[in-house]
Amino acid sequence: MADLTTNCAGITSPNPFWLASAPPANSGDQVQRAFDHGWGGAVWKTLGQPIQNVSSRFGAVGYRGTAAVGFNNIELITDRSLEVNFKEIYETKKKYPKHAVVVSLMVESRQEWKDIIKRAIDSGADGLELNFGCPHGMCERGMGSAVGQEPAVNTEITSWAVEYSTVPVLVKLTPNVGDIIPHGLAAQAGGAHGVSLINTIKSIIGVDIDKMVLEPRVGGLSTNGGYCGAAVRPIALHMTAALARNPGFNLPISGIGGITNWRDAVEFILLGSSSVQVCTEVMLRGYRIVEDMIEGLSGYMNDKGFETLDQMVGRAVPSFSEWGNLDLNYETVAKINPQSCIGCYKCVVACHDGAHQCIHPATDGSRVPVVDESECVGCNLCQIVCPVPDCISMVEVDNGYSPATWNDHVNDGATLRPKKGAH
């Protein structure tokens, strides 16, 4: 059987699934129940000077019947006393010694960092996560993303934490930047043992068009919040992979952002994450989702012949390249399975109105659309809109042309196959 044991920046846990620092990791009772269901670790909801949160504080974007493909949060750090939090951290770690208990921290001055780090470690923390990502409320006070967006400040505060800490230090990076690389390198320069990413994305979730007030509404006002959930996963995957493939960056990564099931977790691991953190999906479906995640990851590792998690980490990173290195002579066309097709013609509409006008209504009285392969550019849109799983496949064409990239063509005059869809 595959061994799911995880070591992320020196923080070990029975499996790579950690609760992210958020409402599901707000108290000892919650974290302990999560561990009972199988979570390997938890990053405690951010500790600092306790604040007063607002009501209401969550919002969501649904899509085609889903409750929340995107989620918005204007809640800030802990509103419970530090004494109560540290007592519960101590009790949790004592009861679950093999599980990872990481404490998220956010304060201002150097002395505050020194004091709170000591208290976190004394309570039994296996590691610390510096919250440099919160995009609302705290950043207006000079913390959160206000730190994460300034590489020099990131490096300085990280160096303080590393100086005062006797356990591994992770830096939680903000996605609210144009390029994640300088910020990951800044954490590395400060001596961090690893990074976690992404934190939430600055956003407005929507507007109540009757009251004409932003949501979630707090009286007659609202504010920008942090966007998370399944909708942010592509952004999180990109930033994770960008760091993992950078030759100057060599820290472990804890991946975060829109993980809903074991397949999502595998994607993060293959792109360089040695642990994965989950928040929104737990809020929507509860702690028990980890049971399927563990079973799915274990089955995947067995199927692929991976004995340990380390053998998986980063395996897909070499496939992340620049556009100019892609083979322009690689060709696919759409194939429709006549046995599966239900004749809805969504592919026809999508292709004619949004793509390359190569799928046409049947002319033989059947329900199955016709693909003009001489015009099909293999864009995948028909496959995306098709409501029947595996009905449309993108099949590779042996066109007789040797592989050639744009760089080859420009530099060496390599021959490119004729363009399609030029009509």
Secondary structure, DSSP 4 states (H G I P E B T S, - for coil): --B--EEETTEEESSSEEE-SSGGGSSHHHHHHHHHHT--EEEEEEESS--PPPSS-EEEE--TT-S-SEEEE---S--S-HHHHHHHHHHHHHH-TTSEEEEEE--SSHHHHHHHHHHHHHTT-SEEEEE----SSSGGGT-THHHHT-HHHHHHHHHHHHHH-SS-EEEEPPS-SS-SHHHHHHHHHTT-SEEEE--PEEE--EEETTTTEEES-BTTB---EEEESGGGHHHHHHHHHHHHH-TT----EEEES---SHHHHHHHHHTTEEEEEE-HHHHHH-TTHHHHHHHHHHHHHHHHT-SBGGGTTTTTGGG---GGGS-TT--EEEEE-TTT-----HHHHHHHHHS-S-EE--SSSSS--EE-TTT-----HHHHH-SSTTSEEEEE---SPPP--HHHHHHH----PPPSS--
